[in-house]
Amino acid sequence: MKDFFIKAVKAFLNRNFILFCLLGFINTFNTSVISLLSNLLIEQENISAVIGYILSLQGAYLLSCRYIFEEKPTFNKYKRFLISYIPSFVVYVLVHAGAFSALGLNQFWATFVAVMLSGPLTFFIIKAYAFGKGSMEKNDI
């Protein structure tokens, strides 16, 4: 049990995870703002929340490449990055559309909380799948 605790602490107390959290604040803000702006065009809050989430992933990928994993952006890594966000997206939709919309939380705070809850899960999937040793292929563009 002690070894598990030590491994868990090391996983969360490292440069990449701390940077991921800091960039996560930026991305969460972007998601929230894009959701609010798209809500002006689309009156359905859940659809505008999904639009904000998907559009903000573009910036998240570029920031992750540059500052967290310090790797050149490639098409294959981008595809893996997007696939890595599927579990996070499921959590996001369930929390945003389900619990928080039912509770009447405003759009910004529902988005903020949903994205923050899915962060650690996303970091580990991205680290292992999108930017891990197995993610590099000779034919990366």
C-alpha positions in Angstrom: 0.0 0.0 0.0 2.9 2.3 0.8 4.4 1.8 -2.6 1.1 2.5 -4.3 0.8 5.8 -2.4 4.4 6.8 -3.3 3.8 6.1 -7.0 0.6 8.0 -6.9 2.3 11.1 -5.3 5.1 10.9 -7.9 2.6 10.8 -10.7 0.9 14.0 -9.5 3.9 15.9 -8.3 5.9 16.2 -11.5 6.6 19.0 -13.9 4.4 17.6 -16.7 1.3 17.1 -14.5 1.7 20.6 -13.0 2.0 22.2 -16.4 -0.9 20.1 -17.6 -3.0 21.5 -14.7 -1.9 25.1 -15.5 -2.7 24.7 -19.2 -5.9 23.0 -18.2 -7.0 26.3 -16.5 -6.4 28.1 -19.8 -8.2 25.4 -21.8 -11.1 25.3 -19.3 -11.5 29.1 -19.6 -11.4 28.7 -23.4 -14.0 26.0 -23.3 -16.2 28.1 -21.1 -15.9 31.2 -23.3 -16.4 29.4 -26.5 -19.5 27.6 -25.0 -20.9 31.0 -23.9 -20.3 32.5 -27.3 -21.8 29.6 -29.2 -24.8 29.7 -26.9 -25.5 33.1 -28.5 -26.0 31.4 -31.8 -27.4 28.1 -30.6 -29.9 28.4 -27.8 -29.4 24.8 -26.7 -26.8 25.0 -23.8 -25.7 21.4 -24.0 -24.9 21.6 -27.8 -23.0 24.8 -27.3 -21.1 23.2 -24.4 -20.0 20.4 -26.7 -19.0 22.9 -29.4 -16.9 24.7 -26.9 -15.3 21.5 -25.7 -14.4 20.3 -29.2 -13.0 23.6 -30.4 -10.9 24.2 -27.4 -9.1 20.9 -28.0 -7.2 22.5 -30.9 -5.4 24.9 -28.5 -5.0 22.2 -25.9 -3.1 20.0 -28.3 -0.7 22.8 -29.5 0.0 23.9 -25.9 0.5 20.3 -24.8 3.0 19.7 -27.6 4.9 22.9 -27.0 5.0 23.2 -23.2 4.2 19.8 -21.6 5.7 17.1 -23.8 8.0 19.4 -25.8 7.4 17.5 -29.0 6.7 18.7 -32.6 3.0 18.5 -33.5 2.2 15.7 -36.0 -0.9 14.5 -37.5 -0.6 11.0 -35.9 -0.1 12.5 -32.4 -3.0 14.8 -33.0 -5.3 11.9 -33.9 -4.1 10.0 -30.7 -4.6 13.2 -28.7 -8.2 13.5 -29.8 -8.8 9.8 -29.2 -7.3 10.3 -25.7 -10.0 12.8 -24.9 -12.9 10.4 -25.5 -13.1 9.2 -21.9 -12.8 12.7 -20.7 -15.5 13.8 -23.1 -17.8 11.1 -21.7 -17.2 12.4 -18.2 -17.7 16.0 -19.3 -21.0 15.2 -21.0 -22.3 13.2 -18.1 -21.4 15.8 -15.5 -22.4 18.9 -17.6 -25.5 17.6 -19.3 -26.7 15.4 -16.4 -26.0 16.5 -12.9 -25.2 20.2 -13.3 -27.8 21.1 -15.9 -30.4 19.3 -13.8 -29.2 21.4 -10.8 -29.6 24.6 -12.8 -25.9 25.7 -12.5 -25.1 28.4 -15.0 -23.3 27.4 -18.3 -19.8 28.7 -17.3 -19.7 26.9 -13.9 -21.1 23.7 -15.2 -18.5 23.6 -17.9 -15.7 24.6 -15.5 -16.6 21.8 -13.0 -17.0 19.2 -15.7 -13.7 19.9 -17.3 -11.8 20.0 -13.9 -13.2 16.6 -12.9 -11.9 14.9 -16.0 -8.4 16.4 -16.0 -6.3 13.8 -14.2 -7.8 10.9 -16.2 -7.1 12.8 -19.4 -3.5 13.5 -18.4 -2.6 9.9 -17.9 -4.2 8.7 -21.2 -2.5 11.5 -23.2 0.8 10.8 -21.6 0.6 7.1 -22.3 -1.2 7.0 -25.6 -0.7 10.3 -27.5 2.8 11.2 -26.4 4.1 7.9 -25.0 7.0 6.0 -26.6 4.6 3.9 -28.6 2.9 6.9 -30.2 5.8 7.8 -32.4 5.7 6.4 -35.9 8.2 6.8 -38.7 5.5 8.1 -41.0 4.4 10.9 -38.7 3.7 14.0 -40.8 
